[in-house]
Amino acid sequence: MVSVNSARRRWLAGALLVGVGWLASPSAVPVYDGISAPDEPYRYVSPPPDATKTAPATSVSVNTPVTGGSNSQGLSLQTGETGPQMSVFLPQFAMRAATGPIHIAVTPAAPTDLPPGATADGNVYDIAMTAPGGPVTLDKKYAAIATLYLRATSQRAPQPTMYYRPAAGAAWTALGTTAGGLDIRVSSFPGAGQYVLAKAGTAAAANASSGMPVLPIVLVGVLVVLAAAVVVVRLRSTSGDAAGTAAPSPAE
Protein backbone atom coordinates (compact mmCIF):
# COMPACT_ATOMS: atom_id res chain seq x y z
CA MET A 1 0.00 0.00 0.00
CA VAL A 2 1.30 3.48 -0.94
CA SER A 3 1.82 5.68 2.11
CA VAL A 4 0.12 9.07 2.44
CA ASN A 5 3.47 10.86 2.33
CA SER A 6 4.50 8.98 -0.81
CA ALA A 7 1.23 9.80 -2.60
CA ARG A 8 1.55 13.43 -1.57
CA ARG A 9 5.11 13.59 -2.90
CA ARG A 10 4.00 12.13 -6.24
CA TRP A 11 1.13 14.63 -6.53
CA LEU A 12 3.41 17.57 -5.81
CA ALA A 13 5.99 16.29 -8.28
CA GLY A 14 3.29 16.03 -10.95
CA ALA A 15 2.05 19.54 -10.24
CA LEU A 16 5.62 20.82 -10.39
CA LEU A 17 6.11 19.14 -13.78
CA VAL A 18 2.94 20.73 -15.15
CA GLY A 19 4.07 24.14 -13.90
CA VAL A 20 7.45 23.71 -15.61
CA GLY A 21 5.63 22.82 -18.84
CA TRP A 22 3.51 25.97 -18.64
CA LEU A 23 6.55 28.12 -17.93
CA ALA A 24 8.47 26.61 -20.85
CA SER A 25 5.64 27.28 -23.34
CA PRO A 26 6.60 30.01 -25.84
CA SER A 27 3.34 31.90 -25.31
CA ALA A 28 0.20 31.71 -23.25
CA VAL A 29 -2.73 29.92 -24.86
CA PRO A 30 -5.97 31.93 -24.87
CA VAL A 31 -8.93 30.16 -23.31
CA TYR A 32 -11.16 30.64 -26.33
CA ASP A 33 -8.62 29.16 -28.78
CA GLY A 34 -8.01 25.83 -27.08
CA ILE A 35 -4.72 24.02 -26.59
CA SER A 36 -4.30 23.06 -30.25
CA ALA A 37 -4.87 26.55 -31.70
CA PRO A 38 -2.88 29.36 -30.04
CA ASP A 39 -2.92 32.85 -31.54
CA GLU A 40 -0.91 33.27 -34.70
CA PRO A 41 1.50 36.25 -34.91
CA TYR A 42 -0.21 39.59 -35.46
CA ARG A 43 -0.84 40.43 -39.13
CA TYR A 44 0.15 44.02 -39.87
CA VAL A 45 -0.91 46.07 -42.89
CA SER A 46 2.38 47.94 -42.56
CA PRO A 47 4.64 45.66 -40.49
CA PRO A 48 7.49 47.05 -38.37
CA PRO A 49 11.01 45.91 -39.34
CA ASP A 50 11.20 43.25 -36.59
CA ALA A 51 7.74 41.75 -37.23
CA THR A 52 7.29 38.07 -38.10
CA LYS A 53 6.42 37.53 -41.77
CA THR A 54 2.73 36.61 -42.03
CA ALA A 55 -0.13 36.38 -44.47
CA PRO A 56 -1.98 39.68 -45.10
CA ALA A 57 -4.45 40.99 -42.54
CA THR A 58 -7.98 39.98 -43.46
CA SER A 59 -11.11 41.96 -44.32
CA VAL A 60 -14.68 40.82 -43.69
CA SER A 61 -18.15 41.89 -44.81
CA VAL A 62 -21.75 40.75 -44.46
CA ASN A 63 -25.30 41.73 -45.48
CA THR A 64 -28.08 41.70 -42.93
CA PRO A 65 -31.83 42.08 -43.72
CA VAL A 66 -33.97 45.02 -42.63
CA THR A 67 -37.52 44.68 -41.30
CA GLY A 68 -39.55 47.66 -40.12
CA GLY A 69 -36.57 49.98 -40.52
CA SER A 70 -34.14 47.95 -38.36
CA ASN A 71 -31.82 44.99 -38.72
CA SER A 72 -34.04 41.97 -38.08
CA GLN A 73 -31.18 39.78 -36.90
CA GLY A 74 -28.36 40.21 -34.44
CA LEU A 75 -24.92 39.45 -35.81
CA SER A 76 -21.30 38.93 -34.86
CA LEU A 77 -18.64 39.75 -37.42
CA GLN A 78 -14.95 38.87 -37.11
CA THR A 79 -11.81 38.81 -39.22
CA GLY A 80 -10.21 35.53 -40.27
CA GLU A 81 -7.01 35.41 -38.23
CA THR A 82 -6.34 32.92 -35.44
CA GLY A 83 -7.44 34.53 -33.15
CA PRO A 84 -9.43 37.28 -34.81
CA GLN A 85 -7.84 40.73 -34.75
CA MET A 86 -11.24 42.45 -34.95
CA SER A 87 -14.69 41.32 -33.87
CA VAL A 88 -17.90 43.29 -33.49
CA PHE A 89 -21.25 42.28 -32.01
CA LEU A 90 -24.38 44.12 -33.15
CA PRO A 91 -27.65 43.13 -31.48
CA GLN A 92 -31.02 42.91 -33.20
CA PHE A 93 -32.60 46.35 -33.94
CA ALA A 94 -29.27 48.14 -33.26
CA MET A 95 -29.01 49.52 -36.83
CA ARG A 96 -31.65 51.60 -38.60
CA ALA A 97 -32.10 52.03 -42.35
CA ALA A 98 -35.02 52.92 -44.63
CA THR A 99 -34.54 49.79 -46.74
CA GLY A 100 -32.14 46.88 -46.68
CA PRO A 101 -30.07 44.98 -46.73
CA ILE A 102 -27.51 46.71 -44.55
CA HIS A 103 -23.99 46.03 -45.77
CA ILE A 104 -21.23 46.02 -43.12
CA ALA A 105 -17.61 45.95 -44.28
CA VAL A 106 -14.45 45.88 -42.16
CA THR A 107 -11.11 46.78 -43.77
CA PRO A 108 -7.69 46.92 -42.06
CA ALA A 109 -5.40 49.86 -42.82
CA ALA A 110 -2.07 51.27 -41.70
CA PRO A 111 -2.37 53.79 -38.81
CA THR A 112 -2.09 57.48 -39.71
CA ASP A 113 -2.25 60.86 -37.88
CA LEU A 114 -2.74 59.39 -34.42
CA PRO A 115 -3.23 61.61 -31.36
CA PRO A 116 -0.03 63.47 -30.34
CA GLY A 117 2.33 61.19 -28.42
CA ALA A 118 0.28 58.03 -29.08
CA THR A 119 1.85 54.90 -30.56
CA ALA A 120 -0.35 52.55 -32.59
CA ASP A 121 -0.53 48.94 -31.45
CA GLY A 122 -1.59 47.15 -34.64
CA ASN A 123 -3.82 48.12 -37.56
CA VAL A 124 -6.57 50.65 -37.94
CA TYR A 125 -9.91 48.94 -38.65
CA ASP A 126 -12.31 50.88 -40.88
CA ILE A 127 -15.94 49.82 -40.38
CA ALA A 128 -18.46 50.97 -43.00
CA MET A 129 -22.25 50.49 -42.85
CA THR A 130 -24.30 51.22 -45.97
CA ALA A 131 -27.81 50.53 -47.29
CA PRO A 132 -29.54 51.15 -50.64
CA GLY A 133 -32.21 53.36 -49.06
CA GLY A 134 -29.86 55.92 -47.50
CA PRO A 135 -27.72 56.28 -44.37
CA VAL A 136 -27.41 53.66 -41.65
CA THR A 137 -27.65 54.93 -38.07
CA LEU A 138 -27.51 53.31 -34.66
CA ASP A 139 -30.51 53.04 -32.38
CA LYS A 140 -29.14 54.16 -29.01
CA LYS A 141 -31.50 51.92 -27.04
CA TYR A 142 -30.50 48.66 -28.71
CA ALA A 143 -26.95 49.62 -29.70
CA ALA A 144 -26.07 50.25 -26.06
CA ILE A 145 -24.85 46.65 -25.85
CA ALA A 146 -23.05 46.66 -29.22
CA THR A 147 -19.45 45.66 -28.53
CA LEU A 148 -16.14 45.91 -30.39
CA TYR A 149 -13.12 43.68 -29.77
CA LEU A 150 -9.60 44.42 -31.03
CA ARG A 151 -6.64 42.13 -30.48
CA ALA A 152 -3.41 43.75 -29.31
CA THR A 153 -0.11 42.83 -30.92
CA SER A 154 1.14 41.12 -27.75
CA GLN A 155 0.11 40.17 -24.22
CA ARG A 156 2.59 42.53 -22.60
CA ALA A 157 1.47 45.09 -20.03
CA PRO A 158 0.40 47.83 -20.09
CA GLN A 159 -2.22 46.98 -22.68
CA PRO A 160 -3.33 49.67 -25.17
CA THR A 161 -6.45 51.84 -25.21
CA MET A 162 -9.00 51.85 -28.04
CA TYR A 163 -9.46 55.04 -30.05
CA TYR A 164 -12.27 55.97 -32.46
CA ARG A 165 -13.00 58.57 -35.11
CA PRO A 166 -16.04 58.72 -37.42
CA ALA A 167 -13.98 59.24 -40.58
CA ALA A 168 -10.42 59.65 -41.81
CA GLY A 169 -9.09 63.11 -40.93
CA ALA A 170 -11.42 63.57 -37.94
CA ALA A 171 -10.12 63.82 -34.39
CA TRP A 172 -9.52 60.59 -32.46
CA THR A 173 -11.42 59.96 -29.23
CA ALA A 174 -10.29 57.52 -26.54
CA LEU A 175 -12.97 54.95 -25.67
CA GLY A 176 -13.52 53.28 -22.33
CA THR A 177 -11.49 50.09 -22.78
CA THR A 178 -11.51 46.88 -20.75
CA ALA A 179 -9.78 43.51 -20.98
CA GLY A 180 -11.50 40.64 -22.74
CA GLY A 181 -8.46 38.36 -22.37
CA LEU A 182 -4.69 38.63 -22.09
CA ASP A 183 -4.47 40.56 -25.38
CA ILE A 184 -8.12 41.33 -26.23
CA ARG A 185 -9.35 44.89 -25.72
CA VAL A 186 -13.07 45.61 -25.51
CA SER A 187 -15.11 48.80 -25.90
CA SER A 188 -18.57 49.99 -26.82
CA PHE A 189 -19.35 50.50 -30.50
CA PRO A 190 -20.25 54.14 -31.28
CA GLY A 191 -20.79 53.50 -35.00
CA ALA A 192 -19.16 53.36 -38.39
CA GLY A 193 -15.68 54.82 -38.60
CA GLN A 194 -12.08 53.95 -37.75
CA TYR A 195 -10.82 52.13 -34.68
CA VAL A 196 -7.28 51.54 -33.46
CA LEU A 197 -5.44 50.39 -30.35
CA ALA A 198 -2.77 52.81 -29.17
CA LYS A 199 -0.54 53.42 -26.20
CA ALA A 200 -0.46 56.98 -24.95
CA GLY A 201 3.04 58.40 -24.97
CA THR A 202 6.44 57.00 -25.89
CA ALA A 203 7.25 56.18 -22.26
CA ALA A 204 4.26 53.84 -22.06
CA ALA A 205 5.30 52.18 -25.30
CA ALA A 206 8.85 51.69 -24.00
CA ASN A 207 7.58 50.17 -20.77
CA ALA A 208 5.29 47.85 -22.72
CA SER A 209 8.12 46.59 -24.92
CA SER A 210 10.50 45.99 -22.03
CA GLY A 211 8.06 44.83 -19.34
CA MET A 212 7.92 41.21 -18.27
CA PRO A 213 4.66 39.35 -19.01
CA VAL A 214 2.49 38.77 -15.95
CA LEU A 215 1.81 35.06 -16.56
CA PRO A 216 5.44 33.85 -16.28
CA ILE A 217 5.85 35.79 -13.02
CA VAL A 218 2.78 34.07 -11.58
CA LEU A 219 4.03 30.65 -12.71
CA VAL A 220 7.44 31.24 -11.14
CA GLY A 221 5.69 32.01 -7.87
CA VAL A 222 3.65 28.80 -8.16
CA LEU A 223 6.78 26.77 -8.83
CA VAL A 224 8.53 28.27 -5.80
CA VAL A 225 5.55 27.40 -3.57
CA LEU A 226 5.38 23.84 -4.94
CA ALA A 227 9.12 23.32 -4.51
CA ALA A 228 8.92 24.55 -0.90
CA ALA A 229 5.99 22.20 -0.25
CA VAL A 230 7.98 19.24 -1.61
CA VAL A 231 10.90 20.08 0.68
CA VAL A 232 8.61 20.36 3.73
CA VAL A 233 6.94 17.00 2.98
CA ARG A 234 10.30 15.28 2.53
CA LEU A 235 11.65 16.72 5.77
CA ARG A 236 8.56 15.59 7.68
CA SER A 237 8.77 12.16 6.08
CA THR A 238 12.45 11.86 7.01
CA SER A 239 11.76 12.96 10.57
CA GLY A 240 8.88 10.50 10.88
CA ASP A 241 11.00 7.62 9.56
CA ALA A 242 13.80 8.47 11.99
CA ALA A 243 11.41 8.60 14.93
CA GLY A 244 9.87 5.27 13.93
CA THR A 245 13.29 3.62 13.79
CA ALA A 246 14.34 4.96 17.17
CA ALA A 247 11.16 3.96 19.01
CA PRO A 248 11.29 0.43 20.55
CA SER A 249 8.57 -2.01 19.50
CA PRO A 250 6.25 -3.55 22.12
CA ALA A 251 7.87 -6.94 21.52
CA GLU A 252 11.22 -5.68 22.79
C-alpha positions as CSV (number, residue, x, y, z in Angstrom):
1,M,0.0,0.0,0.0
2,V,1.3,3.5,-0.9
3,S,1.8,5.7,2.1
4,V,0.1,9.1,2.4
5,N,3.5,10.9,2.3
6,S,4.5,9.0,-0.8
7,A,1.2,9.8,-2.6
8,R,1.5,13.4,-1.6
9,R,5.1,13.6,-2.9
10,R,4.0,12.1,-6.2
11,W,1.1,14.6,-6.5
12,L,3.4,17.6,-5.8
13,A,6.0,16.3,-8.3
14,G,3.3,16.0,-11.0
15,A,2.1,19.5,-10.2
16,L,5.6,20.8,-10.4
17,L,6.1,19.1,-13.8
18,V,2.9,20.7,-15.1
19,G,4.1,24.1,-13.9
20,V,7.4,23.7,-15.6
21,G,5.6,22.8,-18.8
22,W,3.5,26.0,-18.6
23,L,6.5,28.1,-17.9
24,A,8.5,26.6,-20.9
25,S,5.6,27.3,-23.3
26,P,6.6,30.0,-25.8
27,S,3.3,31.9,-25.3
28,A,0.2,31.7,-23.3
29,V,-2.7,29.9,-24.9
30,P,-6.0,31.9,-24.9
31,V,-8.9,30.2,-23.3
32,Y,-11.2,30.6,-26.3
33,D,-8.6,29.2,-28.8
34,G,-8.0,25.8,-27.1
35,I,-4.7,24.0,-26.6
36,S,-4.3,23.1,-30.3
37,A,-4.9,26.6,-31.7
38,P,-2.9,29.4,-30.0
39,D,-2.9,32.9,-31.5
40,E,-0.9,33.3,-34.7
41,P,1.5,36.3,-34.9
42,Y,-0.2,39.6,-35.5
43,R,-0.8,40.4,-39.1
44,Y,0.2,44.0,-39.9
45,V,-0.9,46.1,-42.9
46,S,2.4,47.9,-42.6
47,P,4.6,45.7,-40.5
48,P,7.5,47.0,-38.4
49,P,11.0,45.9,-39.3
50,D,11.2,43.3,-36.6
51,A,7.7,41.7,-37.2
52,T,7.3,38.1,-38.1
53,K,6.4,37.5,-41.8
54,T,2.7,36.6,-42.0
55,A,-0.1,36.4,-44.5
56,P,-2.0,39.7,-45.1
57,A,-4.4,41.0,-42.5
58,T,-8.0,40.0,-43.5
59,S,-11.1,42.0,-44.3
60,V,-14.7,40.8,-43.7
61,S,-18.1,41.9,-44.8
62,V,-21.8,40.8,-44.5
63,N,-25.3,41.7,-45.5
64,T,-28.1,41.7,-42.9
65,P,-31.8,42.1,-43.7
66,V,-34.0,45.0,-42.6
67,T,-37.5,44.7,-41.3
68,G,-39.5,47.7,-40.1
69,G,-36.6,50.0,-40.5
70,S,-34.1,47.9,-38.4
71,N,-31.8,45.0,-38.7
72,S,-34.0,42.0,-38.1
73,Q,-31.2,39.8,-36.9
74,G,-28.4,40.2,-34.4
75,L,-24.9,39.4,-35.8
76,S,-21.3,38.9,-34.9
77,L,-18.6,39.8,-37.4
78,Q,-14.9,38.9,-37.1
79,T,-11.8,38.8,-39.2
80,G,-10.2,35.5,-40.3
81,E,-7.0,35.4,-38.2
82,T,-6.3,32.9,-35.4
83,G,-7.4,34.5,-33.1
84,P,-9.4,37.3,-34.8
85,Q,-7.8,40.7,-34.8
86,M,-11.2,42.5,-34.9
87,S,-14.7,41.3,-33.9
88,V,-17.9,43.3,-33.5
89,F,-21.3,42.3,-32.0
90,L,-24.4,44.1,-33.1
91,P,-27.7,43.1,-31.5
92,Q,-31.0,42.9,-33.2
93,F,-32.6,46.4,-33.9
94,A,-29.3,48.1,-33.3
95,M,-29.0,49.5,-36.8
96,R,-31.7,51.6,-38.6
97,A,-32.1,52.0,-42.4
98,A,-35.0,52.9,-44.6
99,T,-34.5,49.8,-46.7
100,G,-32.1,46.9,-46.7
101,P,-30.1,45.0,-46.7
102,I,-27.5,46.7,-44.5
103,H,-24.0,46.0,-45.8
104,I,-21.2,46.0,-43.1
105,A,-17.6,46.0,-44.3
106,V,-14.5,45.9,-42.2
107,T,-11.1,46.8,-43.8
108,P,-7.7,46.9,-42.1
109,A,-5.4,49.9,-42.8
110,A,-2.1,51.3,-41.7
111,P,-2.4,53.8,-38.8
112,T,-2.1,57.5,-39.7
113,D,-2.2,60.9,-37.9
114,L,-2.7,59.4,-34.4
115,P,-3.2,61.6,-31.4
116,P,0.0,63.5,-30.3
117,G,2.3,61.2,-28.4
118,A,0.3,58.0,-29.1
119,T,1.9,54.9,-30.6
120,A,-0.3,52.5,-32.6
121,D,-0.5,48.9,-31.4
122,G,-1.6,47.2,-34.6
123,N,-3.8,48.1,-37.6
124,V,-6.6,50.7,-37.9
125,Y,-9.9,48.9,-38.7
126,D,-12.3,50.9,-40.9
127,I,-15.9,49.8,-40.4
128,A,-18.5,51.0,-43.0
129,M,-22.2,50.5,-42.9
130,T,-24.3,51.2,-46.0
131,A,-27.8,50.5,-47.3
132,P,-29.5,51.2,-50.6
133,G,-32.2,53.4,-49.1
134,G,-29.9,55.9,-47.5
135,P,-27.7,56.3,-44.4
136,V,-27.4,53.7,-41.6
137,T,-27.7,54.9,-38.1
138,L,-27.5,53.3,-34.7
139,D,-30.5,53.0,-32.4
140,K,-29.1,54.2,-29.0
141,K,-31.5,51.9,-27.0
142,Y,-30.5,48.7,-28.7
143,A,-26.9,49.6,-29.7
144,A,-26.1,50.3,-26.1
145,I,-24.9,46.7,-25.9
146,A,-23.1,46.7,-29.2
147,T,-19.4,45.7,-28.5
148,L,-16.1,45.9,-30.4
149,Y,-13.1,43.7,-29.8
150,L,-9.6,44.4,-31.0
151,R,-6.6,42.1,-30.5
152,A,-3.4,43.8,-29.3
153,T,-0.1,42.8,-30.9
154,S,1.1,41.1,-27.7
155,Q,0.1,40.2,-24.2
156,R,2.6,42.5,-22.6
157,A,1.5,45.1,-20.0
158,P,0.4,47.8,-20.1
159,Q,-2.2,47.0,-22.7
160,P,-3.3,49.7,-25.2
161,T,-6.4,51.8,-25.2
162,M,-9.0,51.9,-28.0
163,Y,-9.5,55.0,-30.1
164,Y,-12.3,56.0,-32.5
165,R,-13.0,58.6,-35.1
166,P,-16.0,58.7,-37.4
167,A,-14.0,59.2,-40.6
168,A,-10.4,59.6,-41.8
169,G,-9.1,63.1,-40.9
170,A,-11.4,63.6,-37.9
171,A,-10.1,63.8,-34.4
172,W,-9.5,60.6,-32.5
173,T,-11.4,60.0,-29.2
174,A,-10.3,57.5,-26.5
175,L,-13.0,55.0,-25.7
176,G,-13.5,53.3,-22.3
177,T,-11.5,50.1,-22.8
178,T,-11.5,46.9,-20.8
179,A,-9.8,43.5,-21.0
180,G,-11.5,40.6,-22.7
181,G,-8.5,38.4,-22.4
182,L,-4.7,38.6,-22.1
183,D,-4.5,40.6,-25.4
184,I,-8.1,41.3,-26.2
185,R,-9.3,44.9,-25.7
186,V,-13.1,45.6,-25.5
187,S,-15.1,48.8,-25.9
188,S,-18.6,50.0,-26.8
189,F,-19.4,50.5,-30.5
190,P,-20.2,54.1,-31.3
191,G,-20.8,53.5,-35.0
192,A,-19.2,53.4,-38.4
193,G,-15.7,54.8,-38.6
194,Q,-12.1,54.0,-37.8
195,Y,-10.8,52.1,-34.7
196,V,-7.3,51.5,-33.5
197,L,-5.4,50.4,-30.4
198,A,-2.8,52.8,-29.2
199,K,-0.5,53.4,-26.2
200,A,-0.5,57.0,-24.9
201,G,3.0,58.4,-25.0
202,T,6.4,57.0,-25.9
203,A,7.2,56.2,-22.3
204,A,4.3,53.8,-22.1
205,A,5.3,52.2,-25.3
206,A,8.9,51.7,-24.0
207,N,7.6,50.2,-20.8
208,A,5.3,47.8,-22.7
209,S,8.1,46.6,-24.9
210,S,10.5,46.0,-22.0
211,G,8.1,44.8,-19.3
212,M,7.9,41.2,-18.3
213,P,4.7,39.3,-19.0
214,V,2.5,38.8,-16.0
215,L,1.8,35.1,-16.6
216,P,5.4,33.9,-16.3
217,I,5.8,35.8,-13.0
218,V,2.8,34.1,-11.6
219,L,4.0,30.7,-12.7
220,V,7.4,31.2,-11.1
221,G,5.7,32.0,-7.9
222,V,3.6,28.8,-8.2
223,L,6.8,26.8,-8.8
224,V,8.5,28.3,-5.8
225,V,5.6,27.4,-3.6
226,L,5.4,23.8,-4.9
227,A,9.1,23.3,-4.5
228,A,8.9,24.5,-0.9
229,A,6.0,22.2,-0.2
230,V,8.0,19.2,-1.6
231,V,10.9,20.1,0.7
232,V,8.6,20.4,3.7
233,V,6.9,17.0,3.0
234,R,10.3,15.3,2.5
235,L,11.7,16.7,5.8
236,R,8.6,15.6,7.7
237,S,8.8,12.2,6.1
238,T,12.4,11.9,7.0
239,S,11.8,13.0,10.6
240,G,8.9,10.5,10.9
241,D,11.0,7.6,9.6
242,A,13.8,8.5,12.0
243,A,11.4,8.6,14.9
244,G,9.9,5.3,13.9
245,T,13.3,3.6,13.8
246,A,14.3,5.0,17.2
247,A,11.2,4.0,19.0
248,P,11.3,0.4,20.6
249,S,8.6,-2.0,19.5
250,P,6.2,-3.6,22.1
251,A,7.9,-6.9,21.5
252,E,11.2,-5.7,22.8
